Amino acid sequence: MKKFKYITIPLLTVLFIMQSCVKDFLDKTPDEDLTPEQVFTNPAFTREFLANIYAHLPNEAMMVDNTGVANPFNGAADEMEITHEPFFSNLMNAGNWSSNTYTSSGWSPFYQAIRNCNIFLEYIHMLRPNEFYPQQVIDQWIGEVYFLRAFYHFLLMRIYGPIPVFNRTLGLNEDFKVFKRLPIDEGVQFIVDDCNRAADMLPPRILQQNDLGRPSKVAALALRGRVLLYMASPFWNGNPDYADFKDLDGVRLFPDFSAARWEAAAAAAKACIDAAAQAGHRLHRSASNDPIANYQETFYVNFNDEVFFTRNDPSYIHLDTYSEPWGIPGAFFPHQGVTQEQVDAYHMANGEIPITGYHADMTPIINPASGYNETENDTEETAMYVAGTRSMYVGREPRFYASINFTGAKYKMVTDGLKFWFGGPNGRQPGQGAFTRTGYLMKKLTHPDYDMATRSGPARTWIFFRLGEQYLNYAEALNEVSGPVGDVYTYVNLIRERAGIPALPEGLTQEQMRDRIRRERRIELAFETHRYFDCIRWKIAEDVNDGPIHGIDINTPGYTMSSDDFYRRTVVESRIFEQKHNLWPIPFIETEKNVNLIQNPGWD
């Protein structure tokens, strides 16, 4: 029997799900050879092998990412600006990257995880059930691995488009050149099939404390729904820009348009929603049902009723470390700046859209029905901001106050209002390199009890799948199938009602509803690694990610809270996003090893 190196099979770096392992396994040396039989006839070793597969889940809490393997996507979307080099999102925004310029990406770690999934599936039949590990547990492990194999393929596909798909391990003597990229619709079907297998083997919901963080049937259905939504969307479904993208054998890698893909996406999202309801999932609400707390708590009350699948990892500290403003004891890296474009997207408290466009000088075109204005400072104090806060931040919807730190906002011990102007206690200081370039910082995802001085706070998770996304997935797909029918309104309005704003107006056209759903996704799913990929799949990334990104003027000395020019929209960065940037380049070293692994269009 062949052997493989069982090199460093660590405990999954999670906080809640993995228990300590048997001593004899931990006593083994890191470079010891173990045969598959030795691993997969031992339940503890098998469990550890499974734990190692989880360890490859991307650390999306790490938005300040200089590798490209964690999460450069938020900083490369029009919702966030990461302060300074050498973070990978800055290279992306400058158009200063290629197949040679990044040494790490999802390609290698995700394919390593896929290989481990295939090893597990090929050898798990050796494991015999016993009183501690009955067949039900083993079957659940198998379901988890089908889910993980599907998820890792999806993570690759959302970056690179059509990819090689692997449903088995490769022998050392096999010719790797025979493996090539699969047409994207066939790759999606592979993921869907794995999700279906997983759903059949997993419990509807994970409730046992020791198992929190593992995928459930609902999580598998959520992944299926998301990948089918991507497949139905304009970038993957009949994209004329990639109609001639073929492999060396002349096989097209992107299909013609099919309206049936929107029907499949709608059906999949609804199936997930129905299964979630049966399993007891619901939109999270705080004990007080306060709309701001409803939304804030969704991201730091671990494993609440809305959540399907998470990564549980101490890296959550990055969410706070890079969002804490100067003036908070211990603050040192306020890098996660929110763009003015994102700030302007939030509704007013009356549910109206405040800004419908911009004049040539970037002054806003204001919707008079919204009640929005941005020229006054005679505002009264509230629980969220101090007296004298600029009117552009007043009367906004609850998710705005749960998501954005702005000048005048109360935050932790700063009860007299944040001050982000140049030289202000929370703003840029002379000679300083770490500051928010936009005049805003991300508040969403942070924890109110995190202590920056000691770098400590309550443990929490990164959410990959939650119910709110599925509501919006279903509404989007159903609107494309049938227009703004009742269920479209129902599921968008459930999101808005939890957020404390009025329902959508009746009588919207399909196009108007499409715009409303896209705005709702931008707000509800902000900073959750959706916006970058949403803009690509909608084929608007070349419009919104190419050109100037704005903040307010944090560079001119002498301002105060009442200075009109401080709030003037100011170019923070002029970004480059060309057609080729919709798909990442396959790493040069990979295309060199396999001539049949053709590069994405526009990349060398």
C-alpha positions as CSV (number, residue, x, y, z in Angstrom):
1,M,0.0,0.0,0.0
2,K,1.3,3.5,-0.9
3,K,2.3,5.9,1.8
4,F,1.8,9.6,2.0
5,K,3.4,12.2,4.3
6,Y,1.1,13.1,7.1
7,I,2.9,16.4,7.4
8,T,1.6,18.8,10.0
9,I,-2.0,17.8,10.3
10,P,-2.9,20.5,12.8
11,L,-6.0,21.0,14.8
12,L,-8.4,23.1,12.9
13,T,-7.8,26.6,14.3
14,V,-11.3,27.0,15.6
15,L,-12.6,28.2,18.9
16,F,-15.6,26.0,19.4
17,I,-15.8,22.8,17.3
18,M,-12.8,20.6,17.7
19,Q,-12.0,18.8,21.0
20,S,-8.6,17.8,22.0
21,C,-7.3,14.7,20.3
22,V,-6.0,11.4,21.7
23,K,-2.5,11.7,23.1
24,D,-1.0,9.0,20.9
25,F,-1.8,11.0,17.8
26,L,-0.3,14.2,19.1
27,D,2.8,12.3,20.1
28,K,3.6,11.4,16.6
29,T,6.4,13.3,14.9
30,P,5.5,15.8,12.2
31,D,7.4,14.0,9.4
32,E,6.2,10.5,10.2
33,D,4.9,8.4,7.3
34,L,1.4,7.0,7.8
35,T,-0.3,4.8,5.3
36,P,-3.9,5.5,4.3
37,E,-4.9,2.4,6.1
38,Q,-3.3,3.6,9.4
39,V,-5.1,6.9,9.1
40,F,-8.5,5.8,8.0
41,T,-8.9,2.8,10.3
42,N,-8.3,5.1,13.3
43,P,-11.3,7.4,14.1
44,A,-9.1,10.0,15.8
45,F,-6.7,10.2,12.9
46,T,-9.6,10.4,10.5
47,R,-11.1,13.2,12.4
48,E,-7.9,15.1,12.4
49,F,-7.5,14.6,8.7
50,L,-11.0,16.2,8.3
51,A,-9.9,19.0,10.6
52,N,-7.0,19.8,8.3
53,I,-9.4,20.2,5.4
54,Y,-11.2,22.9,7.3
55,A,-7.9,24.7,8.0
56,H,-7.8,25.9,4.3
57,L,-10.9,28.0,4.6
58,P,-10.0,31.6,3.6
59,N,-9.5,34.1,6.4
60,E,-11.9,36.7,5.1
61,A,-11.7,38.7,8.3
62,M,-8.2,39.7,7.1
63,M,-9.1,42.5,4.8
64,V,-5.7,44.1,5.3
65,D,-4.2,41.4,3.1
66,N,-0.7,41.6,1.5
67,T,-0.9,38.1,-0.1
68,G,-4.1,37.9,-2.1
69,V,-5.1,34.6,-0.3
70,A,-7.2,36.1,2.5
71,N,-9.5,38.9,1.5
72,P,-8.3,41.7,-0.8
73,F,-11.8,41.8,-2.3
74,N,-13.4,44.4,0.0
75,G,-10.6,46.9,-0.4
76,A,-10.8,46.3,-4.2
77,A,-14.5,47.0,-4.3
78,D,-16.1,50.5,-4.3
79,E,-17.1,50.1,-0.6
80,M,-13.7,50.3,1.1
81,E,-10.2,51.8,0.8
82,I,-7.3,50.2,2.6
83,T,-4.9,52.9,3.7
84,H,-1.5,52.1,2.3
85,E,0.9,49.7,0.6
86,P,1.8,46.9,0.3
87,F,-1.7,45.5,0.7
88,F,-2.8,43.4,-2.2
89,S,-6.0,45.4,-2.8
90,N,-3.8,48.5,-3.5
91,L,-2.0,46.6,-6.2
92,M,-5.3,45.6,-7.7
93,N,-6.7,49.1,-7.6
94,A,-3.5,50.4,-9.3
95,G,-3.7,47.8,-12.0
96,N,-0.2,46.9,-10.9
97,W,-0.5,43.1,-10.8
98,S,0.0,40.1,-13.1
99,S,0.3,36.4,-13.1
100,N,3.9,36.9,-11.8
101,T,3.3,39.7,-9.2
102,Y,1.6,37.7,-6.5
103,T,3.3,34.8,-4.8
104,S,0.3,33.5,-3.0
105,S,-3.3,33.2,-4.0
106,G,-6.2,30.8,-3.5
107,W,-5.0,28.5,-6.3
108,S,-2.6,26.3,-4.4
109,P,-4.2,26.2,-0.9
110,F,-7.7,25.6,-2.3
111,Y,-6.5,22.8,-4.6
112,Q,-4.6,21.3,-1.7
113,A,-7.8,21.3,0.2
114,I,-9.6,19.7,-2.7
115,R,-6.9,17.0,-2.9
116,N,-7.4,16.2,0.8
117,C,-11.2,16.0,0.2
118,N,-10.6,13.4,-2.5
119,I,-8.2,11.4,-0.3
120,F,-10.8,11.4,2.4
121,L,-13.6,10.3,0.1
122,E,-11.5,7.5,-1.4
123,Y,-10.4,6.0,1.9
124,I,-13.2,6.7,4.3
125,H,-14.7,3.3,3.5
126,M,-11.9,1.7,5.6
127,L,-13.2,3.3,8.8
128,R,-15.5,0.9,10.7
129,P,-18.2,2.4,13.0
130,N,-18.0,1.8,16.8
131,E,-19.9,2.9,19.8
132,F,-18.1,6.3,19.9
133,Y,-18.1,6.9,16.2
134,P,-21.3,5.3,14.8
135,Q,-22.2,5.2,11.1
136,Q,-24.3,8.3,11.5
137,V,-21.2,10.3,12.5
138,I,-19.1,8.9,9.7
139,D,-21.9,9.7,7.2
140,Q,-22.0,13.3,8.5
141,W,-18.2,13.5,8.0
142,I,-18.6,12.4,4.4
143,G,-21.3,15.0,3.9
144,E,-19.0,17.7,5.3
145,V,-16.3,16.7,2.9
146,Y,-18.7,16.9,-0.1
147,F,-19.7,20.3,1.1
148,L,-16.1,21.4,1.5
149,R,-15.0,20.1,-1.9
150,A,-17.9,22.0,-3.5
151,F,-17.0,25.2,-1.5
152,Y,-13.3,25.1,-2.4
153,H,-14.2,24.7,-6.1
154,F,-16.6,27.6,-5.8
155,L,-13.9,29.8,-4.1
156,L,-11.6,29.1,-7.1
157,M,-14.3,29.6,-9.7
158,R,-15.5,33.0,-8.3
159,I,-11.9,34.3,-8.8
160,Y,-10.7,32.5,-12.0
161,G,-13.9,31.6,-13.8
162,P,-13.6,28.2,-15.5
163,I,-11.2,25.9,-13.6
164,P,-10.0,22.3,-13.6
165,V,-12.3,20.2,-11.5
166,F,-11.0,17.3,-9.6
167,N,-13.3,14.5,-8.3
168,R,-10.4,12.1,-7.5
169,T,-6.8,12.2,-6.4
170,L,-4.0,12.2,-9.0
171,G,-1.3,9.6,-9.0
172,L,2.3,10.7,-8.9
173,N,2.9,9.2,-12.4
174,E,-0.1,10.8,-14.1
175,D,0.5,13.3,-16.8
176,F,-0.9,16.6,-15.4
177,K,-1.0,18.1,-18.9
178,V,-4.2,16.1,-19.6
179,F,-6.1,18.2,-17.0
180,K,-7.6,21.4,-18.3
181,R,-10.2,24.0,-17.5
182,L,-13.8,22.8,-17.6
183,P,-16.5,24.9,-19.2
184,I,-18.0,27.0,-16.4
185,D,-21.5,25.6,-16.6
186,E,-20.1,22.1,-16.2
187,G,-18.0,23.2,-13.2
188,V,-21.1,24.7,-11.6
189,Q,-23.0,21.4,-12.2
190,F,-20.2,19.5,-10.4
191,I,-20.5,21.9,-7.4
192,V,-24.3,21.5,-7.4
193,D,-24.0,17.7,-7.4
194,D,-21.6,17.8,-4.5
195,C,-24.0,20.1,-2.6
196,N,-26.9,17.7,-3.2
197,R,-24.8,14.8,-1.9
198,A,-23.9,16.9,1.2
199,A,-27.4,18.0,1.8
200,D,-28.6,14.3,1.8
201,M,-26.0,13.4,4.5
202,L,-25.9,16.4,6.8
203,P,-28.3,17.3,9.6
204,P,-30.7,20.1,8.9
205,R,-29.0,22.3,11.5
206,I,-26.0,22.0,13.8
207,L,-27.1,22.3,17.4
208,Q,-24.5,20.4,19.4
209,Q,-22.1,22.8,21.1
210,N,-19.1,20.7,20.1
211,D,-20.1,20.7,16.4
212,L,-20.9,24.4,16.0
213,G,-19.0,25.6,12.9
214,R,-19.6,22.5,10.8
215,P,-21.9,22.7,7.7
216,S,-25.5,21.6,7.8
217,K,-28.0,20.6,5.1
218,V,-29.1,24.3,5.0
219,A,-25.5,25.4,4.5
220,A,-25.1,23.0,1.5
221,L,-28.3,24.4,0.0
222,A,-27.1,27.9,0.6
223,L,-23.9,27.2,-1.3
224,R,-25.9,25.6,-4.1
225,G,-28.1,28.6,-4.3
226,R,-25.2,31.1,-4.4
227,V,-23.3,29.2,-7.2
228,L,-26.5,29.0,-9.3
229,L,-27.1,32.7,-8.8
230,Y,-23.6,33.3,-10.1
231,M,-24.3,31.0,-13.1
232,A,-27.5,32.8,-14.0
233,S,-25.9,36.3,-13.8
234,P,-24.7,38.2,-16.9
235,F,-21.0,37.6,-16.5
236,W,-21.3,33.8,-16.5
237,N,-24.5,33.4,-18.5
238,G,-24.1,34.3,-22.1
239,N,-21.4,36.9,-21.7
240,P,-20.5,38.2,-25.2
241,D,-17.1,39.4,-24.0
242,Y,-16.0,35.7,-23.4
243,A,-18.0,34.0,-26.2
244,D,-14.7,33.2,-28.0
245,F,-12.8,32.1,-24.9
246,K,-11.9,28.5,-25.8
247,D,-9.4,25.9,-24.7
248,L,-6.7,24.5,-27.0
249,D,-9.2,21.9,-28.3
250,G,-11.7,24.7,-29.3
251,V,-14.1,24.0,-26.4
252,R,-16.0,27.1,-25.3
253,L,-15.5,27.9,-21.7
254,F,-18.5,30.2,-21.3
255,P,-22.0,29.2,-22.5
256,D,-24.7,31.0,-24.4
257,F,-27.4,32.7,-22.4
258,S,-30.2,30.6,-20.9
259,A,-33.1,32.1,-19.0
260,A,-33.6,28.7,-17.4
261,R,-30.6,29.5,-15.3
262,W,-32.4,32.2,-13.5
263,E,-35.3,29.8,-12.8
264,A,-32.8,27.3,-11.3
265,A,-31.3,30.0,-9.1
266,A,-34.7,31.1,-7.8
267,A,-35.8,27.6,-7.1
268,A,-32.5,26.8,-5.3
269,A,-32.7,29.9,-3.1
270,K,-36.3,29.2,-2.2
271,A,-35.5,25.6,-1.4
272,C,-32.8,26.8,1.0
273,I,-35.1,29.4,2.6
274,D,-37.8,26.7,3.2
275,A,-35.3,24.2,4.6
276,A,-33.9,27.0,6.8
277,A,-37.4,27.8,8.2
278,Q,-38.0,24.1,9.0
279,A,-34.7,24.0,10.8
280,G,-35.6,27.0,13.0
281,H,-33.5,29.7,11.2
282,R,-34.7,33.2,11.2
283,L,-33.4,36.7,10.8
284,H,-31.5,37.7,13.9
285,R,-33.2,40.2,16.2
286,S,-31.8,41.7,19.5
287,A,-33.7,41.2,22.8
288,S,-35.0,44.8,22.4
289,N,-35.7,44.5,18.7
290,D,-33.8,47.7,18.2
291,P,-33.0,47.9,14.5
292,I,-29.4,49.0,15.0
293,A,-28.8,46.2,17.5
294,N,-30.6,43.7,15.3
295,Y,-28.1,44.3,12.6
296,Q,-24.9,44.8,14.7
297,E,-25.5,41.6,16.7
298,T,-26.0,39.5,13.6
299,F,-22.2,39.6,13.2
300,Y,-21.0,39.2,16.8
301,V,-23.6,37.0,18.5
302,N,-22.0,33.7,17.5
303,F,-24.1,31.0,15.8
304,N,-27.3,33.1,16.1
305,D,-30.4,31.8,14.3
306,E,-29.6,33.6,11.1
307,V,-26.2,31.9,10.6
308,F,-25.6,28.8,8.5
309,F,-21.8,28.3,8.2
310,T,-18.8,30.2,9.6
311,R,-15.1,30.1,10.0
312,N,-14.3,30.1,13.8
313,D,-10.9,31.6,14.2
314,P,-8.9,34.0,16.5
315,S,-8.2,36.1,13.4
316,Y,-11.5,38.0,14.2
317,I,-9.2,40.5,15.9
318,H,-8.3,41.9,12.5
319,L,-11.9,43.2,12.2
320,D,-11.3,45.5,15.2
321,T,-7.6,46.2,15.0
322,Y,-7.8,47.8,11.6
323,S,-11.0,49.7,12.3
324,E,-10.3,51.3,15.6
325,P,-9.8,55.1,15.2
326,W,-7.0,57.1,16.7
327,G,-8.0,58.3,20.1
328,I,-9.0,54.8,21.2
329,P,-6.4,53.5,23.7
330,G,-4.1,51.1,21.9
331,A,-5.2,52.1,18.4
332,F,-2.5,51.9,15.8
333,F,-3.7,50.8,12.4
334,P,-7.0,52.5,11.3
335,H,-6.8,51.2,7.7
336,Q,-10.3,50.0,6.9
337,G,-11.8,53.2,5.4
338,V,-15.3,53.3,4.0
339,T,-15.7,55.1,0.7
340,Q,-18.0,58.1,0.2
341,E,-19.8,56.0,-2.5
342,Q,-20.7,53.5,0.2
343,V,-21.8,56.1,2.7
344,D,-24.0,57.8,0.1
345,A,-25.7,54.4,-0.8
346,Y,-27.5,54.1,2.6
347,H,-31.2,54.9,2.7
348,M,-32.7,57.6,4.9
349,A,-34.8,56.5,7.9
350,N,-37.9,57.0,5.8
351,G,-36.7,54.4,3.4
352,E,-36.0,56.8,0.6
353,I,-32.8,56.9,-1.5
354,P,-31.0,60.2,-0.6
355,I,-28.8,60.6,-3.6
356,T,-29.7,59.7,-7.2
357,G,-26.5,60.8,-8.9
358,Y,-23.8,63.4,-9.0
359,H,-23.0,66.6,-10.9
360,A,-19.7,67.0,-12.7
361,D,-18.1,68.5,-9.5
362,M,-19.3,65.5,-7.4
363,T,-22.0,67.5,-5.6
364,P,-25.0,65.2,-5.2
365,I,-28.2,65.1,-7.0
366,I,-30.6,64.9,-4.1
367,N,-33.9,63.1,-4.0
368,P,-36.3,65.8,-2.6
369,A,-38.6,63.1,-1.1
370,S,-35.8,61.8,1.1
371,G,-35.3,64.9,3.2
372,Y,-31.6,64.6,2.8
373,N,-29.3,67.6,3.0
374,E,-25.6,68.0,3.7
375,T,-25.1,71.7,4.5
376,E,-26.2,72.1,8.1
377,N,-24.6,71.5,11.5
378,D,-27.4,72.6,13.8
379,T,-28.4,69.1,14.6
380,E,-29.5,67.9,18.0
381,E,-27.7,65.1,20.0
382,T,-28.9,61.5,19.8
383,A,-27.7,58.2,21.1
384,M,-25.7,57.8,17.9
385,Y,-24.1,61.2,17.4
386,V,-23.4,64.5,19.1
387,A,-25.0,67.9,18.7
388,G,-23.6,69.7,15.7
389,T,-23.1,66.6,13.6
390,R,-23.2,67.3,9.9
391,S,-26.7,66.9,8.4
392,M,-25.5,64.4,5.8
393,Y,-25.2,61.9,8.6
394,V,-28.5,62.7,10.2
395,G,-31.8,60.8,9.7
396,R,-30.1,57.9,8.0
397,E,-31.3,54.3,8.2
398,P,-30.3,52.2,11.2
399,R,-27.8,50.0,9.2
400,F,-25.8,53.2,8.5
401,Y,-25.3,53.8,12.2
402,A,-24.5,50.1,12.7
403,S,-21.9,50.1,9.9
404,I,-20.1,53.4,9.6
405,N,-18.0,55.5,12.0
406,F,-18.1,59.2,10.9
407,T,-17.3,62.6,12.3
408,G,-19.7,63.3,15.1
409,A,-20.5,59.6,15.8
410,K,-20.3,58.3,19.3
411,Y,-18.1,55.2,19.6
412,K,-17.1,53.4,22.7
413,M,-15.5,55.8,25.1
414,V,-15.6,58.7,22.6
415,T,-18.8,60.2,23.8
416,D,-18.0,63.7,22.5
417,G,-18.0,62.5,18.8
418,L,-15.3,61.2,16.5
419,K,-13.3,63.9,14.7
420,F,-11.7,62.7,11.5
421,W,-10.3,66.0,10.2
422,F,-6.6,66.6,9.7
423,G,-5.1,67.0,13.2
424,G,-8.3,65.9,14.9
425,P,-7.9,63.3,17.7
426,N,-9.2,60.5,15.5
427,G,-8.0,61.8,12.1
428,R,-4.7,62.0,10.2
429,Q,-1.8,63.4,12.1
430,P,1.2,65.2,10.6
431,G,3.9,62.8,9.5
432,Q,1.7,59.8,10.1
433,G,1.2,56.9,7.7
434,A,-1.7,55.0,9.3
435,F,-5.0,56.8,9.0
436,T,-8.3,56.6,7.3
437,R,-7.9,58.1,3.8
438,T,-11.7,58.5,3.4
439,G,-12.7,60.2,6.6
440,Y,-14.7,57.1,7.6
441,L,-14.0,53.7,9.2
442,M,-15.9,50.4,9.2
443,K,-17.9,49.9,12.3
444,K,-19.9,46.8,11.1
445,L,-18.3,43.5,12.1
446,T,-16.5,45.1,15.1
447,H,-17.4,44.2,18.6
448,P,-18.4,46.9,21.2
449,D,-16.6,45.0,23.9
450,Y,-13.3,44.6,22.1
451,D,-10.5,46.2,24.0
452,M,-7.8,47.6,21.7
453,A,-5.4,48.3,24.5
454,T,-5.1,44.7,25.5
455,R,-6.0,43.3,22.0
456,S,-8.7,41.2,23.6
457,G,-12.4,40.7,23.3
458,P,-15.1,38.1,23.0
459,A,-14.4,35.3,20.5
460,R,-16.5,35.4,17.4
461,T,-16.8,34.0,13.9
462,W,-16.7,35.0,10.2
463,I,-20.0,34.3,8.5
464,F,-19.8,32.6,5.1
465,F,-23.5,31.9,4.7
466,R,-26.6,33.5,6.4
467,L,-30.3,33.7,5.8
468,G,-30.4,37.4,4.8
469,E,-28.2,36.7,1.8
470,Q,-30.6,33.9,0.7
471,Y,-33.6,36.2,0.9
472,L,-31.9,38.7,-1.5
473,N,-30.6,35.9,-3.7
474,Y,-34.2,34.6,-4.1
475,A,-35.6,38.1,-4.7
476,E,-33.0,38.9,-7.4
477,A,-33.4,35.6,-9.3
478,L,-37.2,35.7,-9.1
479,N,-37.3,39.3,-10.3
480,E,-35.3,38.2,-13.4
481,V,-37.7,35.3,-14.0
482,S,-41.1,36.9,-13.3
483,G,-40.6,40.6,-12.6
484,P,-41.5,42.2,-9.3
485,V,-44.1,39.6,-8.2
486,G,-45.3,39.2,-4.6
487,D,-42.5,37.1,-3.3
488,V,-39.9,39.5,-4.6
489,Y,-41.4,42.3,-2.5
490,T,-41.9,39.9,0.5
491,Y,-38.3,38.9,0.9
492,V,-36.8,42.3,0.2
493,N,-39.2,43.8,2.7
494,L,-38.3,41.2,5.3
495,I,-34.8,42.5,5.2
496,R,-35.9,46.2,5.3
497,E,-38.4,45.5,8.2
498,R,-35.6,44.0,10.3
499,A,-33.5,47.0,9.5
500,G,-36.3,49.4,10.7
501,I,-37.2,51.1,7.4
502,P,-40.4,51.1,5.4
503,A,-41.3,48.6,2.8
504,L,-40.6,49.2,-0.9
505,P,-43.1,51.2,-2.8
506,E,-45.6,49.3,-4.9
507,G,-45.7,49.4,-8.7
508,L,-42.0,49.1,-9.4
509,T,-40.9,47.9,-12.8
510,Q,-38.6,45.0,-13.2
511,E,-35.7,47.3,-13.9
512,Q,-36.5,49.5,-10.9
513,M,-36.8,46.5,-8.7
514,R,-33.4,45.2,-10.0
515,D,-31.8,48.5,-9.0
516,R,-33.5,48.3,-5.6
517,I,-32.3,44.8,-5.0
518,R,-28.8,45.7,-6.0
519,R,-28.8,48.6,-3.6
520,E,-30.2,46.4,-0.8
521,R,-27.4,43.9,-1.3
522,R,-24.8,46.7,-1.2
523,I,-26.1,47.8,2.2
524,E,-27.2,44.6,3.8
525,L,-24.1,42.6,2.7
526,A,-21.6,45.4,3.0
527,F,-18.0,44.2,3.9
528,E,-19.0,40.6,3.8
529,T,-17.0,39.8,0.6
530,H,-20.0,40.2,-1.7
531,R,-19.8,43.6,-3.4
532,Y,-16.6,42.8,-5.4
533,F,-18.1,39.7,-6.9
534,D,-21.6,41.1,-7.2
535,C,-20.3,43.9,-9.4
536,I,-18.4,41.4,-11.6
537,R,-21.3,39.1,-12.0
538,W,-23.6,42.0,-12.9
539,K,-21.0,43.2,-15.4
540,I,-20.8,46.7,-13.8
541,A,-17.3,46.3,-12.3
542,E,-15.6,48.2,-15.2
543,D,-18.0,51.1,-14.4
544,V,-17.9,51.3,-10.6
545,N,-14.3,50.1,-10.0
546,D,-12.5,52.0,-12.7
547,G,-11.9,55.7,-12.0
548,P,-12.0,57.9,-8.9
549,I,-13.0,56.7,-5.4
550,H,-14.0,59.4,-3.0
551,G,-13.9,60.4,0.7
552,I,-14.0,63.7,2.4
553,D,-11.1,66.1,2.8
554,I,-8.9,64.7,5.5
555,N,-5.7,66.3,4.1
556,T,-6.2,70.1,4.7
557,P,-5.3,71.5,8.1
558,G,-7.5,73.9,10.0
559,Y,-10.9,72.3,9.8
560,T,-13.4,71.8,12.5
561,M,-16.7,70.0,12.7
562,S,-18.5,73.0,11.1
563,S,-16.1,73.5,8.2
564,D,-18.0,73.2,5.0
565,D,-14.9,72.2,2.9
566,F,-14.1,69.3,5.2
567,Y,-17.2,67.5,3.9
568,R,-16.4,68.2,0.3
569,R,-16.2,65.0,-1.7
570,T,-12.5,64.5,-2.5
571,V,-10.8,62.0,-4.7
572,V,-8.9,59.4,-2.6
573,E,-7.7,57.2,-5.4
574,S,-8.0,56.8,-9.1
575,R,-8.5,53.1,-9.7
576,I,-7.8,50.9,-12.7
577,F,-10.2,48.1,-13.6
578,E,-10.1,46.8,-17.1
579,Q,-12.0,44.0,-18.7
580,K,-9.3,41.5,-17.9
581,H,-9.5,42.2,-14.2
582,N,-12.9,40.5,-14.0
583,L,-11.0,37.2,-13.9
584,W,-7.8,36.8,-12.0
585,P,-4.7,35.5,-13.9
586,I,-3.8,31.9,-13.2
587,P,-0.4,32.0,-11.5
588,F,2.3,31.9,-14.2
589,I,4.1,29.0,-12.5
590,E,0.9,26.9,-13.0
591,T,0.5,27.7,-16.7
592,E,4.2,27.0,-17.3
593,K,3.8,23.5,-15.8
594,N,0.7,22.7,-17.9
595,V,0.3,24.1,-21.5
596,N,-3.3,23.0,-21.5
597,L,-4.1,25.3,-18.6
598,I,-4.8,28.3,-20.8
599,Q,-4.5,31.8,-19.3
600,N,-7.4,34.1,-18.8
601,P,-8.0,36.6,-21.6
602,G,-5.8,39.7,-21.4
603,W,-3.2,38.2,-19.1
604,D,0.3,37.0,-20.0
